[in-house]
Amino acid sequence: MGNSSVRGEGTRRRGPHARDLGWDDSLYEEEAGRVPGARTALDDEQDRGGERDRGGERDTAAEGSGPHRRRAPTRRAKRGRRRILRGIAVTVSVVVLGTAGAGYLYYEHLNSNIRKGQRTSGDSDVKKSAPNAAGQTPLNVLLIGSDSRNSTENLELGGSKKSVGAPPLADVQMLLHVSADRKNASVVSIPRDTKVEIPACTDSKTGEEHAATRDLINATLGRGGPGCTLATWQELTGVYIDHWMMVDFAGVVDMADAIGGAEVCVNHNVYDGPKPGVPGGSGLRLTEGSHEIQGVKALQWLRTRHAFESDFGRSKAQHMYMNSVIRKLKEQNAFTDGGQLMDLAETATRSLQVSEEIGTVKELFDLGMTLKDVPTDRIAMLTMPRVPDPDNPRNHVLPAPGEADRLWEMLRDDVPVDGKAPTSKPKTPAAPKDPAADPADIGVMVRNGTGADGPATPQRANAVAVLLTQQGFTGAKADSTPDPQERTQVLFPSADLQGDAHAVAKALGVPTSAVKRSTDVSGVTLVVGADWRTGDTFPKPEPAAGPPKNTETVMGDDKKACMDIYAPYRF
């Protein structure tokens, strides 16, 4: 089908006609079957329209004769006006198209700034959380601060020349958790000197393989990059982590400048400088009270450890700074201010390294928008509950049994850590399509999984199998396969056994959320987890009662938060 001569018709877009570009119409009148200079009905109609005076009234003298008659504009004059108007239109079009082209080029420039890496480089098979009633899932992002001095700029900002060339350490590690409905959020820090199990990792850049080991969590960065740090967090917490973002010293300075400063507070004059027997220090010097800091001063604040007494104090100070930044961005409408967004985008894309699935400007923008609607009074920042490491109580810590586990569970279940009511409704499990068979006809294998975080309870599988037998499940048998699990689960391999699995759970009082399909089992299998070590009745979960103990919590709306200073660093 050929092109239509009518604008908007046809199968292909018509190219611009010369008339659209402001050229003289008379040059093309012959092509249209017109004689140059010949009048048309349109020309006559325009002339009959007369002229209007400056006040807007029609000039009646123009219709008569004599000295007052105003001469009607010639066709050449009209064509001249039309050429001017068309010229202006072309100029505007060129500017608009040029701006659009520049916008595209700038967008591509920002994309080219971004440095990307593999999301995970370690052995970890943690699965995403189930969606809530609205089909939404939580967002988990691992924030990593690298101490790399392998650039002149980073070396000038901190550290010694001895550290040049050494594998970087992940000295700052925080998990940002945003609820499924994006109405509450939490940030959890793990101290850099926490002893953990590190899974086997492979460096995605060099291909170097690192065997599983037990070491400090900050060593993960040198054992396979940020992807190894993410895998370690997943294995420790059981929380699926969607993305990672990493920044170094120079990036912190640039980002702090782009934000334009954030308010912090100290209860005493402070100078974090070297002391006898304690070399180093961040160089932070502030007088008592509140200060707005940015650039190098912001980096000093975030790196200060000795003056804040410990790594735990440093984490608290970092949380105060982050809360202040979020409040400022909200107050300035930076989430919607185009100019400030451009500045932040330029700096962020140059300063951050990110996991590959968020390696575009659009993905990073969408990620940033997740915090836009979270009220500051529903943002809680805290440090992992911990206890001294018995092997090195002076320098190393371990996750606190019980309290750390409860924190990880709250994150997995999308329960707010601030102790307030959840904002997201959990999804009600669908009823099984296949009805359950008679209990006597259901075969159940029972495994002892109570050894997840300590010694397993002896004969626990046998004891629970007896409970099932008493409930009529005469086909229940203990399975000697060890299967350590934090929480009790009822697993089934195919849809035709789903109803049977739910019947087993109901008989023991196990919640329906613990009934899951799994290809790792061949029949209905009950794994008795560490949450049911003893007793004949499945324990009811205790409701979350605020943040875990043995930690520090800083709320996003606390504008009066202020850091105490360790006495030797006061002046």
C-alpha positions as CSV (number, residue, x, y, z in Angstrom):
1,M,0.0,0.0,0.0
2,G,1.4,3.4,-1.0
3,N,1.8,6.4,1.2
4,S,-1.2,8.6,1.7
5,S,-0.9,12.3,0.9
6,V,-3.0,13.1,4.0
7,R,-1.0,13.6,7.2
8,G,-1.5,10.7,9.6
9,E,-2.6,8.3,7.0
10,G,-0.8,5.4,5.3
11,T,1.4,2.7,6.6
12,R,4.6,4.7,6.9
13,R,5.3,8.1,8.4
14,R,5.6,10.8,5.9
15,G,8.8,12.7,5.7
16,P,8.7,16.5,6.1
17,H,7.7,18.5,3.1
18,A,9.8,21.5,2.1
19,R,6.9,23.8,3.1
20,D,7.2,22.4,6.6
21,L,10.8,23.6,6.7
22,G,9.9,27.3,5.9
23,W,10.7,27.5,2.3
24,D,8.9,29.9,-0.1
25,D,5.6,28.4,-1.3
26,S,5.9,30.0,-4.7
27,L,8.8,27.8,-5.6
28,Y,6.5,24.8,-5.4
29,E,3.2,26.2,-6.8
30,E,3.9,25.0,-10.3
31,E,4.3,21.4,-8.9
32,A,0.8,21.7,-7.5
33,G,-0.7,22.9,-10.9
34,R,-0.7,26.6,-9.9
35,V,0.8,29.5,-11.8
36,P,3.1,31.8,-9.7
37,G,1.3,35.0,-8.9
38,A,-2.2,33.6,-9.7
39,R,-4.9,34.3,-7.1
40,T,-6.9,31.6,-5.5
41,A,-10.3,31.6,-3.8
42,L,-8.5,31.4,-0.5
43,D,-6.5,34.5,-1.3
44,D,-9.7,36.4,-2.2
45,E,-11.4,35.3,1.0
46,Q,-8.4,36.4,3.0
47,D,-8.4,39.9,1.3
48,R,-12.1,40.3,1.9
49,G,-11.5,39.7,5.6
50,G,-10.1,43.2,5.8
51,E,-7.8,44.5,8.5
52,R,-8.4,45.4,12.2
53,D,-7.0,48.4,13.9
54,R,-4.8,48.3,16.9
55,G,-7.7,48.4,19.3
56,G,-9.2,45.3,17.7
57,E,-12.1,47.1,15.8
58,R,-12.5,46.6,12.1
59,D,-11.2,49.4,9.9
60,T,-14.3,50.3,7.8
61,A,-12.2,52.8,5.8
62,A,-10.4,49.9,4.2
63,E,-13.6,49.0,2.4
64,G,-14.0,52.4,0.8
65,S,-11.8,54.6,-1.3
66,G,-9.8,57.8,-0.8
67,P,-6.8,58.7,1.2
68,H,-7.8,56.8,4.4
69,R,-8.1,53.4,2.6
70,R,-5.6,50.9,4.1
71,R,-3.9,48.8,1.6
72,A,-4.5,45.1,2.0
73,P,-1.3,43.1,2.5
74,T,0.1,41.5,-0.6
75,R,0.6,37.8,-1.0
76,R,4.3,38.3,-0.9
77,A,4.0,39.9,2.6
78,K,1.8,37.1,3.8
79,R,4.3,34.5,2.5
80,G,7.1,36.4,4.2
81,R,5.2,36.3,7.5
82,R,4.5,32.6,7.0
83,R,8.2,31.9,6.3
84,I,9.1,33.7,9.5
85,L,6.6,31.7,11.5
86,R,7.7,28.5,9.9
87,G,11.3,29.4,10.6
88,I,10.5,29.9,14.2
89,A,8.7,26.5,14.3
90,V,11.7,24.8,12.7
91,T,14.0,26.4,15.2
92,V,11.8,25.3,18.1
93,S,11.7,21.8,16.6
94,V,15.4,21.6,16.3
95,V,15.9,22.7,19.9
96,V,13.3,20.2,21.1
97,L,14.8,17.3,19.1
98,G,18.3,18.4,20.1
99,T,17.3,18.4,23.7
100,A,15.8,15.0,23.4
101,G,18.9,13.8,21.7
102,A,21.1,15.3,24.3
103,G,18.9,13.7,27.0
104,Y,19.3,10.3,25.4
105,L,23.1,10.8,25.1
106,Y,23.2,11.9,28.7
107,Y,21.2,8.9,29.8
108,E,23.6,6.6,27.9
109,H,26.5,8.5,29.5
110,L,25.1,7.8,33.0
111,N,24.6,4.2,32.1
112,S,28.3,4.0,31.0
113,N,29.4,5.4,34.3
114,I,28.0,2.4,36.2
115,R,30.3,-0.4,37.3
116,K,28.6,-3.7,37.6
117,G,29.3,-7.1,39.1
118,Q,27.7,-10.5,39.7
119,R,24.9,-10.6,42.2
120,T,26.2,-13.6,44.1
121,S,29.5,-15.5,43.7
122,G,29.0,-18.0,46.5
123,D,27.1,-21.2,47.3
124,S,23.7,-20.0,48.5
125,D,20.3,-21.3,47.6
126,V,18.1,-19.0,49.8
127,K,14.8,-18.4,48.2
128,K,12.7,-15.2,48.0
129,S,10.0,-14.5,50.5
130,A,6.5,-15.4,49.5
131,P,4.4,-12.4,48.3
132,N,1.9,-10.7,50.5
133,A,-1.9,-10.5,49.9
134,A,-1.4,-7.8,47.3
135,G,1.3,-9.9,45.4
136,Q,4.2,-7.7,46.7
137,T,7.5,-9.0,48.0
138,P,10.0,-7.3,50.3
139,L,13.1,-5.6,48.9
140,N,16.5,-6.4,50.4
141,V,19.6,-4.5,49.4
142,L,23.1,-5.1,50.8
143,L,25.1,-1.9,51.3
144,I,28.9,-2.4,51.4
145,G,31.6,0.1,52.3
146,S,35.0,-1.0,50.9
147,D,38.3,0.1,52.6
148,S,40.2,-0.3,49.4
149,R,43.3,2.0,49.1
150,N,44.1,0.8,45.6
151,S,43.8,4.3,44.1
152,T,45.6,7.5,44.8
153,E,42.4,9.3,45.8
154,N,41.4,6.6,48.3
155,L,44.9,6.4,49.8
156,E,44.9,10.2,50.4
157,L,41.6,9.9,52.2
158,G,42.7,7.2,54.7
159,G,45.1,4.3,55.4
160,S,48.7,3.6,54.8
161,K,50.8,2.7,51.8
162,K,51.3,-0.7,53.2
163,S,47.6,-1.5,52.4
164,V,48.0,-0.7,48.7
165,G,47.6,-3.8,46.6
166,A,46.0,-5.8,49.4
167,P,42.5,-7.4,48.9
168,P,39.8,-4.9,50.1
169,L,37.8,-5.5,53.2
170,A,34.1,-4.9,53.6
171,D,34.4,-2.8,56.7
172,V,30.8,-1.5,56.5
173,Q,28.0,-3.9,55.8
174,M,24.3,-3.0,56.1
175,L,21.1,-4.7,54.9
176,L,18.4,-2.3,53.8
177,H,15.0,-4.1,54.2
178,V,11.9,-2.3,52.7
179,S,8.6,-4.0,53.5
180,A,6.5,-5.5,50.7
181,D,4.1,-2.6,50.7
182,R,6.9,0.0,50.9
183,K,5.5,1.5,54.1
184,N,8.2,0.6,56.6
185,A,11.9,0.0,56.4
186,S,14.9,-1.1,58.5
187,V,18.7,-1.1,58.2
188,V,20.7,-3.8,60.0
189,S,24.4,-3.5,60.4
190,I,26.8,-6.4,61.1
191,P,30.0,-5.5,62.8
192,R,33.1,-6.0,60.6
193,D,34.8,-8.3,63.3
194,T,31.9,-10.8,63.4
195,K,33.1,-14.4,63.0
196,V,30.9,-16.3,60.5
197,E,30.8,-19.3,58.2
198,I,31.8,-18.1,54.7
199,P,30.5,-20.3,51.8
200,A,32.7,-21.4,48.9
201,C,33.0,-18.4,46.5
202,T,34.4,-17.9,43.0
203,D,35.8,-14.5,42.0
204,S,33.7,-13.6,38.9
205,K,36.6,-11.4,37.5
206,T,39.6,-13.7,38.0
207,G,37.9,-17.1,38.2
208,E,39.8,-17.8,41.4
209,E,38.0,-20.3,43.7
210,H,37.9,-19.9,47.5
211,A,36.9,-22.9,49.7
212,A,34.3,-22.5,52.4
213,T,35.9,-21.3,55.6
214,R,35.2,-19.6,59.0
215,D,36.5,-16.1,59.2
216,L,35.6,-12.5,59.9
217,I,32.8,-11.2,57.7
218,N,34.8,-8.3,56.4
219,A,37.1,-10.8,54.6
220,T,34.4,-11.9,52.3
221,L,35.1,-9.0,49.8
222,G,38.5,-10.4,49.1
223,R,37.2,-13.9,48.6
224,G,35.0,-13.4,45.6
225,G,33.9,-9.7,45.6
226,P,30.6,-8.3,46.8
227,G,28.8,-11.4,45.5
228,C,30.6,-13.4,48.2
229,T,29.6,-10.9,50.9
230,L,26.0,-11.2,49.7
231,A,26.1,-15.1,49.7
232,T,27.6,-15.0,53.3
233,W,24.8,-12.8,54.5
234,Q,22.2,-15.0,52.9
235,E,23.6,-18.2,54.6
236,L,23.8,-16.4,57.9
237,T,20.4,-14.8,58.0
238,G,18.3,-17.0,55.6
239,V,17.1,-13.7,54.0
240,Y,17.1,-13.5,50.2
241,I,19.0,-10.4,49.2
242,D,18.0,-8.9,45.8
243,H,20.9,-6.6,45.1
244,W,24.2,-5.2,46.5
245,M,25.7,-1.7,46.2
246,M,29.3,-0.8,47.1
247,V,31.1,2.4,47.6
248,D,34.7,3.3,48.5
249,F,36.2,6.3,50.4
250,A,36.2,8.6,47.4
251,G,32.6,7.7,46.5
252,V,31.5,8.5,50.1
253,V,33.0,12.0,49.8
254,D,31.5,12.6,46.3
255,M,28.0,11.4,47.4
256,A,28.1,13.5,50.6
257,D,28.9,16.6,48.5
258,A,26.1,15.9,46.0
259,I,23.6,15.6,48.9
260,G,24.7,18.9,50.2
261,G,25.4,18.0,53.8
262,A,23.7,16.2,56.6
263,E,23.2,17.2,60.3
264,V,25.0,15.3,63.0
265,C,25.4,15.9,66.7
266,V,28.0,15.2,69.4
267,N,27.6,15.6,73.2
268,H,31.2,16.7,73.7
269,N,34.0,18.3,71.8
270,V,35.7,15.5,69.8
271,Y,39.0,14.9,68.0
272,D,39.5,11.4,66.7
273,G,43.3,11.5,66.4
274,P,46.2,9.2,67.3
275,K,46.8,8.4,71.0
276,P,49.6,6.6,72.8
277,G,49.4,3.0,71.9
278,V,46.4,3.6,69.6
279,P,47.6,4.9,66.2
280,G,45.5,6.2,63.4
281,G,42.1,7.8,63.8
282,S,39.7,9.4,61.3
283,G,40.8,13.0,62.0
284,L,37.2,14.1,62.9
285,R,37.2,17.3,64.9
286,L,33.9,18.9,66.0
287,T,32.8,21.0,68.8
288,E,29.9,20.0,71.1
289,G,26.5,20.4,69.4
290,S,25.0,20.0,66.0
291,H,26.8,20.4,62.7
292,E,26.1,20.0,59.0
293,I,28.8,18.0,57.5
294,Q,29.7,16.9,53.9
295,G,32.6,15.8,51.8
296,V,35.7,14.7,53.7
297,K,34.1,15.7,57.0
298,A,31.3,13.2,56.3
299,L,33.8,10.5,55.5
300,Q,35.6,11.2,58.8
301,W,32.3,10.9,60.7
302,L,31.4,7.6,59.0
303,R,34.9,6.2,59.7
304,T,35.3,7.3,63.3
305,R,35.6,4.3,65.7
306,H,37.8,5.2,68.6
307,A,36.0,8.4,69.6
308,F,32.7,6.5,69.5
309,E,34.3,3.8,71.7
310,S,33.8,0.8,69.4
311,D,32.6,-0.5,66.0
312,F,29.1,-0.6,67.6
313,G,29.3,3.1,68.3
314,R,30.5,3.7,64.8
315,S,27.5,1.8,63.4
316,K,25.2,3.9,65.5
317,A,26.8,7.1,64.2
318,Q,26.5,5.8,60.6
319,H,22.8,5.2,61.2
320,M,22.3,8.7,62.5
321,Y,24.0,10.1,59.4
322,M,21.9,8.0,57.1
323,N,18.6,9.0,58.8
324,S,19.7,12.6,58.5
325,V,20.3,12.2,54.8
326,I,16.9,10.6,54.2
327,R,15.2,13.4,56.1
328,K,17.0,16.0,54.1
329,L,16.2,14.4,50.8
330,K,12.5,14.2,51.8
331,E,12.4,17.8,53.0
332,Q,14.0,19.1,49.8
333,N,11.7,17.0,47.6
334,A,14.9,15.6,46.1
335,F,13.0,12.5,45.0
336,T,11.0,14.6,42.6
337,D,13.3,17.6,42.0
338,G,14.6,17.1,38.4
339,G,17.7,19.3,38.9
340,Q,18.8,17.6,42.2
341,L,18.0,14.2,40.8
342,M,20.4,14.9,37.9
343,D,23.2,15.9,40.2
344,L,22.6,12.9,42.4
345,A,22.4,10.6,39.4
346,E,25.7,11.8,38.0
347,T,27.5,11.4,41.3
348,A,25.9,8.1,42.2
349,T,26.6,6.4,38.8
350,R,30.3,7.5,39.2
351,S,30.6,6.5,42.9
352,L,28.7,3.3,43.2
353,Q,29.4,-0.3,42.1
354,V,26.2,-2.3,41.8
355,S,25.0,-5.8,41.1
356,E,24.3,-6.3,37.4
357,E,20.5,-6.6,37.6
358,I,20.3,-2.9,38.8
359,G,23.0,-1.7,36.4
360,T,21.0,0.9,34.6
361,V,19.9,4.4,35.5
362,K,16.3,3.4,35.4
363,E,16.8,0.5,37.7
364,L,18.7,2.7,40.2
365,F,16.1,5.4,40.0
366,D,13.3,2.9,40.7
367,L,15.3,1.5,43.6
368,G,15.7,5.0,45.0
369,M,12.0,5.7,44.7
370,T,11.2,2.8,47.1
371,L,12.1,5.0,50.1
372,K,10.1,8.0,48.9
373,D,6.9,7.0,50.6
374,V,8.3,5.4,53.7
375,P,7.5,7.6,56.7
376,T,10.6,8.5,58.7
377,D,8.9,7.3,61.9
378,R,8.8,3.8,60.3
379,I,12.5,3.6,59.5
380,A,14.5,1.8,62.1
381,M,18.3,1.3,62.0
382,L,20.1,-1.1,64.4
383,T,23.1,-3.3,64.8
384,M,23.0,-7.1,65.0
385,P,22.7,-8.5,68.5
386,R,26.1,-10.0,69.4
387,V,28.1,-11.7,72.1
388,P,31.9,-11.9,72.5
389,D,33.6,-14.6,70.6
390,P,34.9,-17.1,73.3
391,D,38.1,-17.7,71.1
392,N,38.9,-13.9,71.0
393,P,36.5,-12.0,73.3
394,R,38.5,-8.8,73.1
395,N,38.4,-8.4,69.4
396,H,35.7,-10.6,67.8
397,V,32.0,-11.1,68.2
398,L,29.4,-13.7,67.3
399,P,25.7,-13.3,66.5
400,A,23.8,-13.6,69.8
401,P,21.9,-16.9,70.0
402,G,18.2,-16.3,70.2
403,E,18.1,-12.5,69.7
404,A,20.0,-12.5,66.4
405,D,17.9,-15.5,65.2
406,R,14.7,-13.5,66.1
407,L,16.0,-10.5,64.1
408,W,16.7,-12.7,61.0
409,E,13.2,-14.3,61.3
410,M,11.6,-10.8,61.5
411,L,13.3,-9.8,58.3
412,R,12.4,-13.1,56.6
413,D,8.7,-12.7,57.6
414,D,8.6,-9.0,56.8
415,V,7.8,-8.1,60.4
416,P,8.8,-4.5,61.3
417,V,11.7,-4.4,63.8
418,D,10.4,-1.2,65.4
419,G,7.8,-3.1,67.4
420,K,4.9,-1.3,65.7
421,A,2.1,-3.0,63.9
422,P,2.9,-4.5,60.5
423,T,1.7,-2.4,57.5
424,S,1.5,-5.3,55.1
425,K,-1.0,-8.1,55.3
426,P,0.3,-11.6,54.8
427,K,-1.1,-13.8,52.0
428,T,-3.6,-16.4,53.1
429,P,-2.4,-19.8,51.9
430,A,-4.7,-21.3,49.3
431,A,-6.6,-24.4,50.3
432,P,-5.2,-27.6,48.7
433,K,-7.0,-28.6,45.6
434,D,-6.5,-32.3,46.3
435,P,-8.4,-33.5,49.4
436,A,-6.5,-35.4,52.1
437,A,-6.6,-39.2,52.3
438,D,-7.6,-41.0,55.4
439,P,-4.8,-40.5,58.1
440,A,-4.2,-44.3,58.2
441,D,-3.5,-44.2,54.4
442,I,-1.0,-41.3,54.6
443,G,2.7,-42.2,54.7
444,V,4.8,-39.7,56.6
445,M,8.6,-39.7,57.0
446,V,9.8,-37.8,60.1
447,R,13.3,-36.3,60.3
448,N,15.2,-34.8,63.2
449,G,16.2,-31.3,62.2
450,T,16.7,-29.9,65.7
451,G,20.5,-29.5,65.3
452,A,20.4,-26.4,63.2
453,D,22.0,-24.1,65.9
454,G,23.3,-26.6,68.4
455,P,23.3,-30.2,69.4
456,A,20.3,-32.1,68.0
457,T,17.7,-33.5,70.5
458,P,18.2,-37.3,70.6
459,Q,15.4,-39.5,69.2
460,R,13.3,-36.4,68.4
461,A,12.1,-37.9,65.1
462,N,10.9,-41.1,66.9
463,A,9.0,-39.0,69.5
464,V,7.1,-37.0,66.9
465,A,6.4,-40.0,64.8
466,V,4.7,-41.5,67.9
467,L,2.6,-38.4,68.3
468,L,1.4,-38.7,64.7
469,T,0.6,-42.4,65.2
470,Q,-1.6,-41.4,68.2
471,Q,-3.4,-39.0,65.8
472,G,-4.2,-41.9,63.5
473,F,-1.3,-41.5,61.1
474,T,-0.2,-45.1,61.5
475,G,2.1,-44.9,58.5
476,A,4.4,-42.3,60.2
477,K,8.0,-43.5,60.5
478,A,11.2,-41.9,61.8
479,D,13.8,-41.2,59.1
480,S,17.4,-41.3,60.3
481,T,18.5,-38.8,57.6
482,P,20.0,-35.7,59.4
483,D,18.3,-32.5,58.1
484,P,19.1,-29.5,60.4
485,Q,16.5,-26.8,60.0
486,E,15.8,-23.6,62.0
487,R,12.0,-24.1,61.6
488,T,9.7,-27.0,61.4
489,Q,8.5,-27.8,57.9
490,V,6.0,-30.2,56.2
491,L,7.2,-31.0,52.7
492,F,5.5,-32.7,49.8
493,P,6.7,-33.4,46.3
494,S,3.6,-33.1,44.1
495,A,0.1,-31.5,44.0
496,D,-1.6,-34.8,44.7
497,L,0.0,-35.0,48.1
498,Q,-0.6,-31.4,49.2
499,G,-3.9,-32.2,51.0
500,D,-2.1,-35.0,52.9
501,A,0.7,-32.6,54.0
502,H,-1.8,-30.1,55.2
503,A,-3.6,-32.8,57.2
504,V,-0.3,-33.7,58.9
505,A,0.4,-30.1,59.8
506,K,-3.2,-29.6,61.2
507,A,-2.9,-32.7,63.4
508,L,0.3,-31.3,65.1
509,G,-0.7,-27.6,65.2
510,V,2.0,-26.7,62.7
511,P,1.1,-23.4,60.8
512,T,0.0,-23.8,57.2
513,S,2.8,-21.4,56.2
514,A,5.2,-24.3,57.1
515,V,3.7,-26.6,54.4
516,K,5.8,-26.3,51.3
517,R,6.3,-28.2,48.0
518,S,9.8,-29.6,47.5
519,T,11.5,-31.7,44.9
520,D,14.0,-32.9,47.6
521,V,11.5,-35.4,49.0
522,S,9.7,-38.4,47.6
523,G,6.6,-38.3,49.9
524,V,5.1,-36.3,52.7
525,T,8.1,-35.5,55.0
526,L,8.0,-33.7,58.4
527,V,11.2,-32.0,59.4
528,V,11.2,-31.2,63.1
529,G,13.2,-28.0,63.4
530,A,15.1,-26.3,66.1
531,D,12.0,-24.4,67.0
532,W,10.4,-27.6,68.4
533,R,13.1,-29.3,70.4
534,T,10.9,-30.7,73.1
535,G,7.3,-31.2,74.1
536,D,4.2,-32.9,72.6
537,T,2.6,-29.6,71.3
538,F,4.1,-27.4,68.6
539,P,5.0,-24.1,70.3
540,K,3.0,-21.1,69.3
541,P,5.3,-18.3,67.9
542,E,5.8,-15.4,70.3
543,P,4.7,-12.1,68.9
544,A,7.5,-9.7,68.1
545,A,7.9,-7.3,70.9
546,G,10.0,-4.5,69.5
547,P,13.6,-4.5,68.4
548,P,15.8,-7.4,69.6
549,K,17.8,-6.8,72.8
550,N,21.5,-6.2,73.0
551,T,21.6,-3.8,70.2
552,E,21.2,-0.1,69.4
553,T,18.2,1.3,67.5
554,V,18.0,4.7,65.9
555,M,14.6,5.8,64.4
556,G,14.4,7.8,61.3
557,D,12.4,10.7,62.8
558,D,14.7,11.2,65.8
559,K,16.2,14.6,65.1
560,K,17.6,14.8,68.7
561,A,19.9,11.8,68.3
562,C,23.4,12.7,69.5
563,M,26.7,10.7,69.9
564,D,28.5,10.4,73.2
565,I,32.3,10.7,73.0
566,Y,34.8,8.3,74.6
567,A,36.6,10.4,77.3
568,P,40.2,10.2,75.9
569,Y,39.0,11.8,72.6
570,R,37.3,14.8,74.2
571,F,39.0,18.2,74.2
